[in-house]
């Protein structure tokens, strides 16, 4: 029986939730993130509506630059608690349709629906339409779905027809679907890997699929197997519930390298808040906090600190991450990516109260 995998991606999720609160925002360019203060503010755009994207605004862009591109857009400070609540409700809707659901991020999930559809792609199309209707009717937002026999092809498919789209890749059409697409469409293939592949004369996924596996392995080591499997459409990574994660991480890549450390610290705070929401949503407490920082030239460093006990407090997470970040401030190098991570996790059934929870 051929596998049937859905990748469900909420359309401009933060903006969509804000529009539920204020319908007057519908149809307008909207940016969620730092407030521009007339173009003088520091901070970044966390999410942009499709109308704002049409004006050149992108998530991760400094808000000062976004303001120059879209001075008449509506700028909104993010309400992460609200986004987390809506995300949880959406995931509960999706879970009703899935044999197995993997909560990939606050606004996306993989669904294995092989048993429910019997491997029949005609039934899969109808089920995907039901999912889209249910999310729209019950939560008031739209989603885009990619349908394919594996996770990587489904994720690529969902990215090609936004917003409110549905792209189906049947089992016998995966290689044909992938062949003309740029290698950068593969999730996890960033600018550095793209540049290395292009230096080898590989610009499309089809060209990657034809490249000798042995030569690929010499260049990329173990990652070559992963790349080769995706390019050939034969990746078989299972959709997993992951009820007890070993770690949780959140990363954010800047559109352009950032040198302003006020922006960098503010972005880390935002990343940490997203991370805390994910840990809270999965019902875990943590003992180890780590950060990841990538400078220009893709030089990447990771630091972590293990606490004396398991905690659930966001302030502890933020303070620890900031202390770890402070080591790098004196280097004065442009920053490309920031990430935060918690590990040594435990289910929070008997978690201690957070610092802010005591009356």
Rosetta silent file (secondary structure, phi, psi, omega in degrees, C-alpha in Angstrom):
SEQUENCE: XXXXXXXXXXXXXXXXXXXXXXXXXXXXXXXXXXXXXXXXXXXXXXXXXXXXXXXXXXXXXXXXXXXXXXXXXXXXXXXXXXXXXXXXXXXXXXXXXXXXXXXXXXXXXXXXXXXXXXXXXXXXXXXXXXXXXXXXXXXXXXXXXXXXXXXXXXXXXXXXXXXXXXXXXXXXXXXXXXXXXXXXXXXXXXXXXXXXXXXXXXXXXXXXXXXXXXXXXXXXXXXXXXXXXXXXXXXXXXXXXXXXXXXXXXXXXXXXXXXXXXXXXXXXXXXXXXXXXXXXXXXXXXXXXXXXXXXXXXXXXXXXXXXXXXXXXXXXXXXXXXXXXXXXXXXXXXXXXXXXXXXXXXXXXXXXXXXXXXX
SCORE:     score description
SCORE:     0.000 S_00000001
   1 L     0.000  124.018  178.832    0.000    0.000    0.000 S_00000001
   2 L   -67.074  142.165  177.771    1.532    3.368   -0.979 S_00000001
   3 L   -70.676  150.760  173.998    1.960    5.820    1.868 S_00000001
   4 L  -128.330  112.667 -177.073   -0.167    8.977    1.949 S_00000001
   5 E  -118.048  132.569  172.322    1.386   11.888    3.828 S_00000001
   6 E  -103.160  136.815  162.378   -0.088   15.364    4.288 S_00000001
   7 E  -110.848  115.872 -177.083    1.988   18.415    5.111 S_00000001
   8 E  -105.954  122.701 -175.710   -0.441   21.006    6.478 S_00000001
   9 E  -125.680  119.319  177.678    0.866   24.575    6.682 S_00000001
  10 E   -66.429  138.569 -177.376   -1.197   27.433    8.110 S_00000001
  11 L   -81.734  120.394  177.970   -1.240   30.451    5.766 S_00000001
  12 L    41.294   59.682 -164.419    0.525   33.520    7.238 S_00000001
  13 H   -56.229  -53.319 -177.752   -0.452   32.113   10.632 S_00000001
  14 H   -58.266  -43.797 -179.727    0.328   35.010   12.986 S_00000001
  15 H   -64.638  -42.569 -179.329   -1.336   37.472   10.608 S_00000001
  16 H   -60.238  -40.410  179.046   -4.354   35.185   10.162 S_00000001
  17 H   -67.242  -40.498  177.934   -4.871   35.001   13.924 S_00000001
  18 H   -62.824  -35.716  179.592   -4.593   38.783   14.228 S_00000001
  19 H   -69.503  -28.436  174.219   -7.236   39.145   11.509 S_00000001
  20 H   -64.093  -36.217  178.988   -9.585   36.947   13.512 S_00000001
  21 H   -75.297  -32.678 -176.535   -9.269   39.486   16.317 S_00000001
  22 L  -139.526   89.039 -177.374   -9.606   42.473   13.978 S_00000001
  23 H   -59.208  -17.167  178.174  -11.352   41.758   10.641 S_00000001
  24 H   -65.506  -14.964  179.237  -10.497   45.277    9.436 S_00000001
  25 H   -79.150  -14.277 -177.699   -6.979   43.959    8.773 S_00000001
  26 L   -61.144  130.615  177.984   -8.221   41.646    5.999 S_00000001
  27 L    87.250   -8.402 -178.732   -6.811   42.673    2.626 S_00000001
  28 L   -99.925  153.272  171.885   -4.254   45.055    4.127 S_00000001
  29 L   -69.337  122.715 -175.726   -0.465   44.630    4.284 S_00000001
  30 E  -127.350  135.865  176.657    0.207   43.496    7.861 S_00000001
  31 E  -124.470  125.835  176.716    3.510   42.901    9.649 S_00000001
  32 E  -102.890  129.777 -178.782    3.709   41.141   13.018 S_00000001
  33 E   150.241 -145.146  179.034    6.830   41.817   15.069 S_00000001
  34 L   -65.053  149.920  176.535    8.693   44.889   16.242 S_00000001
  35 L   -87.051  138.156 -167.615    6.967   48.251   15.866 S_00000001
  36 L   -74.976  -25.408 -178.335    8.784   50.531   13.364 S_00000001
  37 L    50.626   50.800  178.666    8.660   53.862   15.243 S_00000001
  38 L    70.075   21.324  179.515    8.811   55.750   11.985 S_00000001
  39 L    88.463    4.212 -176.720   11.508   53.491   10.580 S_00000001
  40 L  -101.871   -7.887 -173.015   13.947   54.172   13.426 S_00000001
  41 L   -77.013  157.364  170.569   13.210   51.143   15.591 S_00000001
  42 L   -96.178  166.937 -177.948   15.321   48.067   16.070 S_00000001
  43 L   114.420  175.704 -173.388   13.861   44.596   15.858 S_00000001
  44 E  -131.132  163.144  173.126   12.581   42.334   13.122 S_00000001
  45 E   -82.257  126.061  178.710    9.417   41.287   11.330 S_00000001
  46 E   -87.546  -33.490 -179.196    8.218   37.910   12.625 S_00000001
  47 E  -155.846  147.351 -179.744    5.498   37.390   10.012 S_00000001
  48 E  -132.441  139.902  175.557    4.138   39.263    7.006 S_00000001
  49 L   -68.140  165.114  179.886    0.807   39.007    5.206 S_00000001
  50 H   -64.996  -29.624  176.522    0.818   38.104    1.536 S_00000001
  51 H   -66.740  -38.134  177.590   -0.043   41.734    0.749 S_00000001
  52 H   -71.284  -36.688  178.353    3.082   42.837    2.655 S_00000001
  53 H   -63.079  -34.499  178.314    5.177   40.159    0.946 S_00000001
  54 L   -64.089  -21.882  177.991    4.072   41.573   -2.411 S_00000001
  55 L   -92.119    2.047  176.621    5.714   44.835   -1.312 S_00000001
  56 L   101.009    4.837 -178.907    9.004   43.053   -0.577 S_00000001
  57 L   -85.668  140.030  179.911    8.631   42.436    3.169 S_00000001
  58 L  -135.530  154.310  174.680    9.810   39.086    4.536 S_00000001
  59 L   -64.687  143.836 -176.820    9.917   37.435    7.961 S_00000001
  60 L    87.585   -7.226 -178.952   13.278   37.974    9.643 S_00000001
  61 L   -78.426  138.615  173.230   13.723   41.349    7.917 S_00000001
  62 E   -54.312  136.714 -175.326   14.757   44.321   10.106 S_00000001
  63 H   -65.198  -26.842  177.351   11.629   46.346   10.774 S_00000001
  64 H   -63.946  -39.007  178.106   13.413   49.521    9.669 S_00000001
  65 H   -70.738  -40.703  178.247   13.880   48.001    6.218 S_00000001
  66 H   -59.960  -39.217 -179.052   10.293   46.723    6.166 S_00000001
  67 H   -65.446  -36.339  177.359    9.075   50.232    6.957 S_00000001
  68 H   -65.804  -36.181 -179.606   10.999   51.648    3.996 S_00000001
  69 H   -78.808  -34.797 -174.580    9.369   49.091    1.714 S_00000001
  70 L  -139.386   70.095 -177.503    5.880   49.311    3.233 S_00000001
  71 L   -65.267  -22.947 -177.630    5.427   52.514    5.284 S_00000001
  72 L   -95.738    3.645  177.903    1.628   52.241    5.082 S_00000001
  73 L   -68.688  160.926  174.961    1.455   48.651    6.331 S_00000001
  74 E   -91.405  123.666 -178.397   -0.148   47.849    9.677 S_00000001
  75 E  -106.982  128.543 -173.323    2.510   46.885   12.243 S_00000001
  76 E  -128.451  132.482  173.985    1.416   44.730   15.210 S_00000001
  77 L   -70.778  133.755 -173.310    3.290   43.605   18.316 S_00000001
  78 L   -68.898  145.358  176.260    3.059   39.777   18.514 S_00000001
  79 L  -115.364   80.714 -171.620    0.714   38.008   20.919 S_00000001
  80 H   -66.018  -31.180  178.214    2.465   34.641   21.234 S_00000001
  81 H   -62.057  -43.510  178.614    0.160   33.323   23.940 S_00000001
  82 H   -63.816  -44.050 -179.643   -2.808   33.761   21.606 S_00000001
  83 H   -61.266  -39.556  178.967   -0.946   32.137   18.694 S_00000001
  84 H   -63.847  -40.249  179.083   -0.080   29.173   20.906 S_00000001
  85 H   -64.356  -45.263 -179.867   -3.718   28.713   21.948 S_00000001
  86 H   -65.751  -40.536  178.866   -4.975   28.816   18.342 S_00000001
  87 H   -58.751  -44.224 -179.556   -2.196   26.462   17.228 S_00000001
  88 H   -62.170  -40.420  179.120   -3.199   23.916   19.853 S_00000001
  89 H   -66.894  -40.632  178.518   -6.829   24.042   18.723 S_00000001
  90 H   -62.350  -43.558 -179.929   -5.835   23.650   15.064 S_00000001
  91 H   -62.317  -34.714  177.191   -3.667   20.631   15.895 S_00000001
  92 H   -66.320  -35.435  174.868   -6.631   19.057   17.693 S_00000001
  93 H   -64.371  -48.436 -177.842   -8.696   19.502   14.517 S_00000001
  94 H   -61.680  -36.798 -177.046   -5.973   17.924   12.380 S_00000001
  95 H   -61.494  -28.165  179.239   -5.573   15.021   14.783 S_00000001
  96 L   -64.891  -22.547 -175.633   -9.149   13.961   14.074 S_00000001
  97 L  -101.899   -6.503 -169.686   -8.197   13.207   10.454 S_00000001
  98 L  -105.438  144.904  164.712   -4.832   11.522   11.003 S_00000001
  99 L   -69.341  -44.943  177.335   -3.657    7.997   11.664 S_00000001
 100 E  -139.813  136.116  177.063   -0.553    9.666   13.109 S_00000001
 101 E  -119.512  133.284  175.150    0.098   13.400   13.577 S_00000001
 102 E  -115.554  112.300 -179.624    3.517   15.010   13.953 S_00000001
 103 E   -77.181   99.958 -172.247    3.373   18.570   15.297 S_00000001
 104 E   -81.376  -36.874  177.778    6.287   20.069   13.333 S_00000001
 105 E  -161.730 -176.205 -176.207    6.016   23.714   14.480 S_00000001
 106 L   -60.361  -25.686 -174.944    3.478   26.234   15.750 S_00000001
 107 L  -127.363   19.320  178.729    1.883   26.472   12.291 S_00000001
 108 E  -151.703  153.654  179.813    2.590   23.178   10.523 S_00000001
 109 E  -153.460  153.059  170.703    2.116   19.445   10.922 S_00000001
 110 E  -102.685  137.792  175.865    2.607   16.167    9.083 S_00000001
 111 E  -122.649  125.716  168.612   -0.305   13.719    8.947 S_00000001
 112 E   -90.613  116.077 -178.004    0.055   10.063    7.980 S_00000001
 113 L  -120.559   25.457 -176.067   -3.357    9.154    6.510 S_00000001
 114 H   -59.735  -48.846 -178.745   -2.363    5.915    4.775 S_00000001
 115 H   -66.610  -41.427 -176.312   -4.751    3.662    6.705 S_00000001
 116 H   -64.562  -31.961 -178.362   -7.598    6.143    6.558 S_00000001
 117 H  -100.507   -9.839 -175.806   -7.353    6.421    2.763 S_00000001
 118 L    65.196   22.950 -178.921   -6.219    2.865    2.034 S_00000001
 119 L    74.255   10.651 -177.807   -3.399    4.353   -0.039 S_00000001
 120 L   -91.401  116.392 -175.705   -5.961    5.700   -2.532 S_00000001
 121 H   -74.340  -21.793  172.774   -4.921    9.148   -3.760 S_00000001
 122 H   -67.311  -42.567  176.336   -8.405   10.013   -4.995 S_00000001
 123 H   -66.943  -33.923  179.399   -9.653    9.492   -1.438 S_00000001
 124 H   -62.815  -39.853  179.221   -6.636   11.455   -0.176 S_00000001
 125 H   -62.474  -44.588  179.854   -7.660   14.485   -2.237 S_00000001
 126 H   -65.436  -38.860  178.673  -11.171   14.400   -0.778 S_00000001
 127 H   -65.459  -41.106  178.626   -9.784   13.977    2.750 S_00000001
 128 H   -60.983  -39.991  177.368   -7.425   16.924    2.252 S_00000001
 129 H   -64.367  -37.419  176.690  -10.378   19.060    1.179 S_00000001
 130 H   -63.605  -42.138  178.389  -12.231   17.967    4.332 S_00000001
 131 H   -59.716  -47.408 -179.689   -9.249   19.001    6.457 S_00000001
 132 H   -60.542  -42.551  178.911   -9.126   22.417    4.815 S_00000001
 133 H   -64.022  -43.308 -177.335  -12.874   22.910    5.342 S_00000001
 134 H   -63.481  -43.839  179.547  -12.695   21.847    8.980 S_00000001
 135 H   -64.470  -41.679 -179.497   -9.826   24.214    9.815 S_00000001
 136 H   -67.209  -46.438 -175.918  -11.563   27.093    8.026 S_00000001
 137 H   -71.772  -35.473 -173.700  -15.014   26.497    9.545 S_00000001
 138 H   -93.281  -27.700 -178.329  -13.858   25.764   13.087 S_00000001
 139 H  -121.305   -7.129  172.783  -10.896   28.096   13.483 S_00000001
 140 L    76.786   14.596  178.727  -11.491   30.711   10.778 S_00000001
 141 L  -126.875  160.246 -179.854   -8.101   30.422    9.067 S_00000001
 142 L  -100.616  157.129  175.815   -6.899   28.834    5.842 S_00000001
 143 E  -137.789  158.972  176.267   -4.207   26.246    5.335 S_00000001
 144 E  -113.825  137.739 -176.183   -2.259   24.840    2.408 S_00000001
 145 E  -123.228  133.362  168.764   -1.750   21.086    2.055 S_00000001
 146 E  -107.396  133.405 -178.679    0.839   19.071    0.174 S_00000001
 147 E  -119.011  127.311 -177.136   -0.007   15.402   -0.428 S_00000001
 148 E  -161.322  170.625  179.159    2.728   12.914   -1.328 S_00000001
 149 L   -80.658   -3.110  174.741    4.065    9.455   -0.446 S_00000001
 150 L  -146.707  167.156 -173.187    6.775   10.929    1.815 S_00000001
 151 H   -66.194  -43.216 -175.061    7.341   13.876    4.149 S_00000001
 152 H   -64.990  -43.939  179.076    9.919   15.754    2.094 S_00000001
 153 H   -67.682  -36.258  178.716    7.854   15.776   -1.110 S_00000001
 154 H   -64.905  -40.750  179.952    4.705   16.724    0.830 S_00000001
 155 H   -66.915  -42.593  177.459    6.477   19.684    2.449 S_00000001
 156 H   -62.264  -41.994 -178.572    7.845   20.896   -0.889 S_00000001
 157 H   -62.712  -40.076 -177.760    4.382   20.509   -2.437 S_00000001
 158 H   -68.057  -21.369 -176.979    2.693   22.584    0.279 S_00000001
 159 L   -84.379  -10.097 -170.431    5.118   25.435   -0.358 S_00000001
 160 L   -94.878  -10.743 -171.609    4.292   25.757   -4.061 S_00000001
 161 L  -138.836   46.945 -178.490    0.638   26.772   -4.020 S_00000001
 162 L   -93.517  151.737   -4.816    0.077   29.210   -1.141 S_00000001
 163 L   -90.943  168.181  174.357   -2.229   30.466    0.205 S_00000001
 164 L    57.028   38.210 -175.503   -5.208   28.120    0.582 S_00000001
 165 L  -103.077  170.817  175.562   -3.710   25.630   -1.863 S_00000001
 166 E  -147.106  115.266  179.497   -3.711   21.880   -2.395 S_00000001
 167 E  -121.047  125.856 -176.130   -0.938   20.156   -4.333 S_00000001
 168 E  -113.752  128.894  178.131   -1.005   16.385   -4.868 S_00000001
 169 L  -118.682  102.507 -178.133    2.036   14.342   -5.865 S_00000001
 170 L   -69.346  159.793 -176.347    1.057   10.716   -6.666 S_00000001
 171 H   -54.615  -36.779 -177.636    3.516    7.893   -5.936 S_00000001
 172 H   -87.090    5.454 -177.800    4.445    7.429   -9.600 S_00000001
 173 H  -121.078    9.913 -175.000    4.960   11.154  -10.121 S_00000001
 174 H   -64.823  -50.310 -177.629    7.369   12.139   -7.328 S_00000001
 175 H   -61.440  -41.383  179.623   10.576   12.176   -9.389 S_00000001
 176 H   -65.534  -39.099  178.643    8.879   14.074  -12.206 S_00000001
 177 H   -64.469  -44.624 -175.148    7.438   16.598   -9.743 S_00000001
 178 H   -75.140  -33.168 -168.056   10.788   17.216   -8.025 S_00000001
 179 H   -49.033  -48.026 -174.922   13.074   17.232  -11.078 S_00000001
 180 L   -81.454   -7.173 -173.904   12.640   20.863  -12.281 S_00000001
 181 L   -79.528  149.800  177.888   12.640   22.455   -8.818 S_00000001
 182 E   -65.725  145.783 -179.485   15.636   24.317   -7.371 S_00000001
 183 H   -60.276  -25.958 -179.956   17.670   22.365   -4.807 S_00000001
 184 H   -67.478  -11.835  176.607   16.946   25.156   -2.315 S_00000001
 185 H   -72.407  -16.741  178.154   13.326   23.932   -2.223 S_00000001
 186 L   -74.462  123.832  178.890   14.515   20.980   -0.117 S_00000001
 187 L   -61.301  126.514 -178.195   13.902   21.788    3.539 S_00000001
 188 L   101.690  -12.588  175.997   17.275   21.989    5.259 S_00000001
 189 L   -93.818   99.567 -178.451   19.232   22.947    2.145 S_00000001
 190 L   -91.878 -170.879 -176.942   20.319   26.485    2.952 S_00000001
 191 H   -58.555  -37.528 -177.838   22.471   28.993    1.071 S_00000001
 192 H   -65.820  -49.304  179.619   25.749   27.272    1.973 S_00000001
 193 H   -65.151  -39.028  177.579   24.693   23.825    0.704 S_00000001
 194 H   -59.024  -43.738 -179.686   23.052   25.413   -2.340 S_00000001
 195 H   -64.143  -40.561  178.767   26.320   27.184   -3.203 S_00000001
 196 H   -64.197  -43.877 -179.898   28.313   23.944   -2.851 S_00000001
 197 H   -64.890  -42.542  179.704   25.839   22.076   -5.072 S_00000001
 198 H   -64.322  -32.692  176.461   25.812   24.830   -7.694 S_00000001
 199 H   -65.328  -24.040  176.910   29.623   24.710   -7.769 S_00000001
 200 L   -88.763    1.589 -178.320   29.197   21.041   -8.737 S_00000001
 201 L    84.953   17.715 -177.550   26.831   22.060  -11.538 S_00000001
 202 L  -107.815  108.619  179.132   23.734   20.979   -9.583 S_00000001
 203 L  -112.331  -27.048 -178.020   20.936   23.552   -9.629 S_00000001
 204 E  -114.220  161.509  178.055   17.807   21.404   -9.721 S_00000001
 205 H   -65.005  -33.955  176.950   16.615   18.444   -7.670 S_00000001
 206 H   -62.216  -41.322  177.568   16.591   16.388  -10.874 S_00000001
 207 H   -66.618  -34.563  176.808   20.283   17.120  -11.428 S_00000001
 208 H   -65.392  -40.221 -179.141   20.949   16.164   -7.814 S_00000001
 209 H   -63.517  -30.415 -177.604   19.142   12.841   -8.311 S_00000001
 210 H   -86.993  -12.262 -175.538   21.393   12.005  -11.274 S_00000001
 211 L   -70.916  138.892 -178.276   24.641   12.906   -9.524 S_00000001
 212 L   -56.584  127.450 -177.365   26.808    9.884   -8.573 S_00000001
 213 H   -59.127  -37.287 -178.654   26.040    8.873   -5.007 S_00000001
 214 H   -64.504  -43.077  179.451   29.674    8.126   -4.207 S_00000001
 215 H   -65.990  -36.704  179.157   30.787   11.610   -5.275 S_00000001
 216 H   -64.829  -39.810 -178.960   27.959   13.135   -3.271 S_00000001
 217 H   -67.220  -34.888  177.452   29.037   11.226   -0.179 S_00000001
 218 H   -62.861  -31.838 -178.547   32.609   12.470   -0.529 S_00000001
 219 H   -83.450  -40.933 -169.068   31.259   16.028   -0.399 S_00000001
 220 H  -118.074   -1.197  178.597   28.552   15.711    2.257 S_00000001
 221 L    62.348 -135.795 -177.510   29.323   12.580    4.272 S_00000001
 222 L   -62.074  -29.990 -179.845   26.281   11.061    6.008 S_00000001
 223 H   -64.234  -18.834 -179.673   24.059   13.901    4.786 S_00000001
 224 H   -62.124  -38.225 -179.423   24.555   12.609    1.244 S_00000001
 225 H   -62.838  -44.223  178.443   22.226    9.659    1.924 S_00000001
 226 H   -61.771  -48.454 -179.432   19.505   12.035    3.148 S_00000001
 227 H   -62.375  -45.305 -176.327   19.924   14.368    0.158 S_00000001
 228 H   -64.241  -41.371  179.326   20.056   11.541   -2.357 S_00000001
 229 H   -64.163  -41.990  178.607   16.924    9.906   -0.935 S_00000001
 230 H   -65.447  -46.752 -177.086   14.925   13.138   -1.082 S_00000001
 231 H   -61.113  -33.936 -179.641   16.100   13.988   -4.597 S_00000001
 232 L   -89.184   -1.739  177.477   15.077   10.544   -5.867 S_00000001
 233 L    74.468   22.745 -175.879   11.739   10.679   -4.094 S_00000001
 234 L  -116.215   11.766  176.236   12.448    7.598   -1.987 S_00000001
 235 L   -60.511  135.823 -175.822   12.805    9.185    1.464 S_00000001
 236 L  -130.612   31.090  179.484   10.809    7.100    3.968 S_00000001
 237 L   -63.203  128.679 -175.828   11.159    8.936    7.287 S_00000001
 238 L   -73.760  152.208  168.415    8.069    8.038    9.348 S_00000001
 239 L   -78.435  125.600 -173.653    5.527   10.505   10.670 S_00000001
 240 L  -128.128  140.752  178.066    5.925   10.243   14.451 S_00000001
 241 L   -65.223  -37.057 -178.955    3.894   11.530   17.376 S_00000001
 242 L    52.540   58.218 -177.816    7.054   12.169   19.408 S_00000001
 243 L   -68.911  -25.912 -178.903    5.253   12.307   22.756 S_00000001
 244 L  -124.407   78.376 -177.633    8.501   12.428   24.716 S_00000001
 245 L   -66.469  146.841  176.227   10.958   14.636   22.823 S_00000001
 246 L   -80.026  -28.115  177.586   14.619   14.564   23.835 S_00000001
 247 E  -156.875  161.587  175.584   14.966   18.230   22.993 S_00000001
 248 E  -131.780  135.643 -179.029   12.998   21.153   21.544 S_00000001
 249 E  -140.030  154.375  175.402   14.558   23.894   19.451 S_00000001
 250 E  -136.824  135.747  179.033   13.559   27.035   17.573 S_00000001
 251 E  -129.478  154.479  174.891   15.693   28.898   15.047 S_00000001
 252 E  -140.196  127.546  178.915   15.349   32.131   13.119 S_00000001
 253 E  -102.995  131.624  177.428   17.391   33.148   10.072 S_00000001
 254 E   -77.914  144.776  174.748   17.770   36.823    9.193 S_00000001
 255 E   -61.049  -39.059  176.794   17.132   37.911    5.598 S_00000001
 256 E  -131.410  149.556 -179.911   20.357   39.884    5.850 S_00000001
 257 E   -58.068  139.668 -174.698   23.218   39.564    8.312 S_00000001
 258 E  -113.102  134.447  178.676   22.610   41.723   11.386 S_00000001
 259 L  -111.478  -12.814 -178.298   25.249   43.706   13.292 S_00000001
 260 L   -80.976  110.992 -174.000   22.967   45.603   15.688 S_00000001
 261 H   -73.065  -19.103  172.193   23.115   43.713   18.972 S_00000001
 262 H   -64.934  -40.944  177.046   19.946   45.324   20.260 S_00000001
 263 H   -66.252  -41.666 -177.934   18.159   43.627   17.348 S_00000001
 264 H   -63.853  -44.807  179.770   20.022   40.371   17.990 S_00000001
 265 H   -65.642  -40.800  179.520   19.089   40.310   21.691 S_00000001
 266 H   -64.526  -38.991  178.233   15.459   41.188   20.917 S_00000001
 267 H   -65.725  -40.607  177.123   15.317   38.424   18.316 S_00000001
 268 H   -60.695  -41.223  178.010   16.742   35.924   20.796 S_00000001
 269 H   -59.233  -40.968  179.240   14.022   36.919   23.276 S_00000001
 270 H   -66.236  -42.890  177.944   11.407   36.235   20.612 S_00000001
 271 H   -60.521  -44.643 -179.888   12.984   32.869   19.750 S_00000001
 272 H   -62.651  -39.911  179.485   13.061   31.954   23.444 S_00000001
 273 H   -63.745  -42.548  175.913    9.402   32.877   23.863 S_00000001
 274 H   -60.876  -41.325  179.532    8.462   30.617   20.934 S_00000001
 275 H   -63.815  -43.303  179.169   10.585   27.863   22.456 S_00000001
 276 H   -62.016  -41.032  178.083    8.906   28.278   25.848 S_00000001
 277 H   -61.902  -40.677  179.417    5.470   28.054   24.205 S_00000001
 278 H   -66.436  -42.094  178.419    6.465   24.819   22.475 S_00000001
 279 H   -64.043  -41.740  178.392    7.799   23.333   25.722 S_00000001
 280 H   -62.912  -42.866 -179.110    4.622   24.434   27.510 S_00000001
 281 H   -64.566  -30.213  179.692    2.474   22.976   24.729 S_00000001
 282 L   -92.397    1.322  174.394    4.243   19.622   25.000 S_00000001
 283 L    66.633   40.502 -178.897    3.889   19.604   28.790 S_00000001
 284 E  -123.430  154.182  168.606    7.577   19.340   29.612 S_00000001
 285 E  -111.686  161.178 -170.420   10.002   21.009   31.971 S_00000001
 286 E  -129.092  158.740  176.471   13.676   21.419   31.093 S_00000001
 287 E  -122.697  -24.707 -178.655   17.060   21.357   32.762 S_00000001
 288 E  -117.407  132.463  177.573   19.452   22.360   29.962 S_00000001
 289 E  -117.896  133.998 -179.769   19.244   25.567   27.925 S_00000001
 290 E  -135.154  161.328  173.715   21.345   26.112   24.814 S_00000001
 291 E  -129.145  159.709  174.469   21.822   28.642   22.044 S_00000001
 292 E  -131.755  132.015  178.330   23.028   28.475   18.466 S_00000001
 293 E  -134.178  132.055 -179.786   24.544   31.443   16.651 S_00000001
 294 E  -120.268  125.272  178.919   25.704   31.556   13.050 S_00000001
 295 E   -93.970  175.027  174.201   27.887   34.365   11.747 S_00000001
 296 H   -56.334  151.284 -175.481   28.581   35.442    8.167 S_00000001
 297 H    79.034    4.265  175.780   30.510   32.774    6.315 S_00000001
 298 H    63.630   26.605  172.245   28.307   30.182    8.086 S_00000001
 299 L   -76.439  119.600 -171.564   30.643   29.881   11.070 S_00000001
 300 E  -118.023  136.560  177.407   28.358   28.335   13.698 S_00000001
 301 E  -127.130  147.685  176.652   28.762   28.078   17.478 S_00000001
 302 E  -130.952  140.049  176.995   26.635   26.339   20.099 S_00000001
 303 E  -136.182  150.718  176.875   26.645   26.821   23.858 S_00000001
 304 E  -150.140  158.729  178.873   24.550   25.265   26.608 S_00000001
 305 E  -139.635  133.185  177.876   24.156   25.327   30.372 S_00000001
 306 E   -98.422  127.487 -176.497   22.640   22.687   32.645 S_00000001
 307 E   -84.092  169.440 -177.181   20.645   24.025   35.586 S_00000001
 308 E   -72.972  -21.519 -178.925   20.520   22.613   39.086 S_00000001
 309 E  -152.316  167.051  175.900   16.952   21.347   38.686 S_00000001
 310 E   -76.107  136.976 -178.744   14.191   20.975   36.110 S_00000001
 311 E  -134.796  169.124  175.560   12.160   24.146   35.621 S_00000001
 312 L  -126.071    3.942 -168.540    9.320   25.480   33.473 S_00000001
 313 L   -80.875  129.508 -179.620    9.940   29.205   33.887 S_00000001
 314 H   -66.249  -37.131 -178.531   10.312   31.395   30.800 S_00000001
 315 H   -63.373  -37.688  177.156   12.409   33.990   32.666 S_00000001
 316 H   -63.892  -44.432  179.213   14.969   31.318   33.569 S_00000001
 317 H   -60.476  -46.554 -177.325   15.095   30.215   29.935 S_00000001
 318 H   -65.855  -46.812 -178.134   15.507   33.787   28.675 S_00000001
 319 H   -62.065  -41.644  179.535   18.133   34.826   31.230 S_00000001
 320 H   -65.052  -44.759  179.647   20.220   31.715   30.604 S_00000001
 321 H   -62.239  -41.229  179.355   20.049   32.137   26.828 S_00000001
 322 H   -64.284  -40.707  178.013   21.041   35.806   27.105 S_00000001
 323 H   -62.674  -39.668  178.676   24.031   34.948   29.308 S_00000001
 324 H   -67.597  -37.188  179.583   25.183   32.374   26.767 S_00000001
 325 H   -67.619  -33.318 -173.805   24.746   34.880   23.935 S_00000001
 326 H   -57.687  -27.341  179.363   26.770   37.573   25.730 S_00000001
 327 L   -56.812  -30.354 -170.951   29.983   35.636   25.064 S_00000001
 328 L   -96.617   -7.917 -172.537   29.746   36.483   21.362 S_00000001
 329 H   -64.309  -36.776 -176.903   28.833   40.174   21.487 S_00000001
 330 H   -68.621  -12.545 -176.775   32.432   41.419   21.628 S_00000001
 331 H   -74.453  -20.416  174.821   33.241   39.676   18.346 S_00000001
 332 L    54.630   37.506  179.367   31.396   42.366   16.381 S_00000001
 333 L  -108.260  145.741  178.924   30.652   40.009   13.506 S_00000001
 334 L   -61.585  136.390 -176.826   27.451   40.034   11.421 S_00000001
 335 E  -102.831  133.616 -178.621   24.963   37.413   12.633 S_00000001
 336 E  -100.864  -37.960 -172.892   23.010   35.254   10.182 S_00000001
 337 E  -144.826  144.336  173.049   21.024   32.898   12.435 S_00000001
 338 E  -128.470  141.305  175.899   19.952   32.583   16.057 S_00000001
 339 E  -143.352  158.472  174.813   18.528   29.530   17.762 S_00000001
 340 E  -136.265  152.124 -172.738   17.574   28.347   21.235 S_00000001
 341 E  -149.023  142.816  170.151   17.161   24.832   22.559 S_00000001
 342 E  -122.667  145.702  178.964   16.085   23.020   25.724 S_00000001
 343 E  -146.245 -171.471 -169.285   16.943   19.422   26.590 S_00000001
 344 L    51.710   61.133 -172.905   17.025   17.007   29.534 S_00000001
 345 L   -91.345  150.728  172.641   13.249   17.154   29.427 S_00000001
 346 E  -136.669  149.101  172.504   10.691   15.697   31.834 S_00000001
 347 E   -61.959  139.173 -168.325    6.928   15.571   31.719 S_00000001
 348 H   -93.201   27.679 -178.289    5.683   18.495   33.797 S_00000001
 349 H   -57.095  -38.296 -179.328    2.984   16.712   35.823 S_00000001
 350 H  -117.298   31.598 -176.634    4.720   17.700   39.038 S_00000001
 351 L   -64.711  146.469  177.370    6.609   20.696   37.686 S_00000001
 352 L   -69.391  160.080  176.063    7.487   23.447   40.100 S_00000001
 353 L   -70.027  148.150  174.095    5.753   26.795   39.819 S_00000001
 354 L   -73.242  162.307 -178.590    7.413   29.453   37.687 S_00000001
 355 H   -55.673  -37.117 -174.978    8.858   32.521   39.388 S_00000001
 356 H   -85.362   -1.344 -174.789    5.944   34.615   38.148 S_00000001
 357 H   -94.380   -8.453  179.542    3.270   32.144   39.288 S_00000001
 358 L   -80.250  134.093 -179.186    3.615   32.678   43.042 S_00000001
 359 L   -81.584    0.000    0.000    0.973   34.944   44.539 S_00000001
